[in-house]
Amino acid sequence: MDIKEIQNLIKFVAKSGASEVKLEIKDVKITIKTGSGTTETTIVQAPMQGMAPVAVAPVAQQPAQAASVETEDSKYITIKSPIIGTFYRKPSPDKPNFAEVGTEVRVGDTVCVIEAMKLFNEIESEISGKVVKVLVDDSSPVEFDQPLFLVDPS
């Protein structure tokens, strides 16, 4: 597969609206993840007789999961869902919630888990601040870009 075919595949996936596509052809594996207008592509080629594997890392960075939603009367930042799936506030039924109203979160702190196709994806905060409101009920389905939490950055 040459670079032109890969570029065309990236454009096609970005226009299709799919959030992630994995393609495996012979000794080449390609994973394309999209979201909010940008695409992240990882290409891994299996070693060929004595050669080390080749990895081409992200073509473009995936957007931050937190988007600033500032209106005239709102000073809060919204943490949004980066994927479609089932929203969980805690890692397992017998553990405490990742984030409650009033919890101070820092960049990189896990705020929830979203299950998509039997995979549990930890969602990390892209901003620091205090959780003001949890916008989704535990074990509820969420859509891509759906607001999950309101955070006061001050």
Secondary structure, DSSP 8 states (H G I E B T S, - for coil): --HHHHHHHHHHHHHHT-SEEEEEETTEEEEEEEETTEEEEEEEE---TT---EEE--SS----SEE----TT---EEEE-SSSEEEESSSSTTS--S--TT-EE-TT-EEEEEEETTEEEEEE-SS-EEEEEE-S-TTEEE-TT-EEEEEE--
